[in-house]
Amino acid sequence: MIESQKIGEYLIARHLGNVGKTNVWTVDNTSGQFLGSVKWYSPWRQYCFFIANGLVLNNRCMNDIKNFLDKCNEEHSDVCD
């Protein structure tokens, strides 16, 4: 079963699993539309949001995704320490 969690009022992150030592999530809206994915970006050594083509977000949704990324990066840092 895919673990999912609500991020903000309109977004849902679904954990797809691990790739090596890092996690991968899809981000969908509450209607089930794919918005992008969150995964580790090695050149920047942090989790990043990979946006689906043609995506439009307002500041509230962008902030919800930013908060989710902050949480992912903080948890990854804790695991690495």
C-alpha positions as CSV (number, residue, x, y, z in Angstrom):
1,M,0.0,0.0,0.0
2,I,1.2,3.5,-0.9
3,E,1.6,5.8,2.1
4,S,0.0,9.2,1.5
5,Q,-0.2,12.3,3.5
6,K,-2.0,15.6,3.0
7,I,0.2,18.6,2.5
8,G,-1.8,21.7,2.9
9,E,-5.4,22.0,2.0
10,Y,-5.3,20.9,-1.7
11,L,-2.2,18.7,-2.1
12,I,-1.4,15.0,-1.3
13,A,2.0,13.4,-1.3
14,R,2.2,9.7,-2.1
15,H,5.3,7.8,-1.1
16,L,6.3,5.6,-3.9
17,G,9.3,4.0,-2.2
18,N,13.0,4.4,-2.0
19,V,15.7,4.8,-4.7
20,G,18.9,3.8,-3.0
21,K,19.0,5.7,0.3
22,T,16.4,8.4,-0.6
23,N,12.6,8.5,-1.0
24,V,10.4,9.4,-3.9
25,W,6.9,10.9,-3.7
26,T,4.3,12.0,-6.2
27,V,2.4,15.2,-5.5
28,D,-1.2,15.3,-6.6
29,N,-4.1,17.7,-6.0
30,T,-7.1,16.4,-4.1
31,S,-8.8,15.6,-7.4
32,G,-6.0,13.2,-8.2
33,Q,-4.2,15.2,-10.9
34,F,-0.5,14.6,-11.0
35,L,1.4,17.9,-10.3
36,G,5.0,16.6,-10.0
37,S,7.3,14.5,-7.9
38,V,9.6,15.1,-4.9
39,K,12.9,13.3,-5.1
40,W,16.6,13.6,-4.2
41,Y,18.6,15.9,-6.5
42,S,22.2,14.9,-6.1
43,P,23.9,18.0,-7.5
44,W,22.2,20.1,-4.8
45,R,22.3,17.4,-2.2
46,Q,18.6,17.9,-1.2
47,Y,15.1,17.0,-2.0
48,C,13.5,19.0,-4.8
49,F,10.1,19.3,-6.5
50,F,10.1,18.3,-10.1
51,I,7.2,20.1,-11.7
52,A,4.8,18.5,-14.2
53,N,4.6,20.3,-17.6
54,G,2.2,23.2,-17.7
55,L,1.7,23.3,-13.9
56,V,0.2,26.5,-12.4
57,L,0.5,27.1,-8.6
58,N,-0.5,29.9,-6.4
59,N,1.6,31.1,-3.5
60,R,-0.3,29.0,-0.9
61,C,0.3,25.7,-2.8
62,M,3.9,26.7,-3.4
63,N,4.4,27.4,0.3
64,D,2.8,24.0,1.1
65,I,5.3,22.2,-1.2
66,K,8.2,24.3,0.3
67,N,7.2,23.2,3.8
68,F,7.0,19.5,2.6
69,L,10.5,19.9,1.1
70,D,11.8,21.4,4.3
71,K,10.5,18.4,6.2
72,C,12.0,15.9,3.8
73,N,15.4,17.6,3.9
74,E,15.4,17.9,7.6
75,E,14.5,14.2,8.1
76,H,17.2,13.2,5.5
77,S,19.7,15.3,7.4
78,D,18.7,13.6,10.7
79,V,19.2,10.2,9.2
80,C,22.6,11.1,7.8
81,D,23.9,12.4,11.1
